[in-house]
Amino acid sequence: MYRGNSSRLFPMIIVLIVIAIAIAALVSAGKAIFGGDKGNTAQTDAGQTALLNTAAGNSVRMTVRGPIVADEDFRSYRISVDASGRNLSTYSGYISQIIDSKQLDNNTKAYEQFVYALDKADMMKGTALTGAADDTRGICATGRVYEFEVLQGGMVVKRLWTSTCRGSGGSFKGSVDQVSKLFLDQIPNSKALLKPIDL
């Protein structure tokens, strides 16, 4: 009698183990298929990690392009900030001839506060586009295009963009007003410097 129970119990244990392994395999497969966009999470993490890195050679920048008009009338500007300096440059034409430039010193503590404020304002919120979807040529011909970049050693780690035109939302999903204000506030009298280009 004891042997009979034992011989029936052993196959049941084997069946339960096989079922448990099958369920675990299904759960793993489900996570792999439906578990979210892990590539985008890794990219976001890389952008955010680079944003919060205040080591020498790391920087952030914002570029704003105006409406697409005649070369003589086209205007844009760029603000670049790193741990040692801040720069605002205004440009004329599509080959970016400098109209004016203001260079200021910076320090690591100030840069750290700035990039952490950018992080809290979601500067790296969004998934960088690729190929034709990331081509901003001709985008928002009657408005402005904003590009936000994090760089390490002069190389772009992550670039997000958006525009003021409907249907051209781009890759940036944060608040343009909040992030652009943080950049503009890094340059005293930035509004006066930008007034001549009238964006």
Beta strands, then each sheet from edge to edge (+ up, - down):
strand 1: 58-65
strand 2: 75-82
strand 3: 85-92
strand 4: 97-105
strand 5: 145-152
strand 6: 155-163
sheet 1: 4+ 3- 2+ 1- 5+ 6-
end
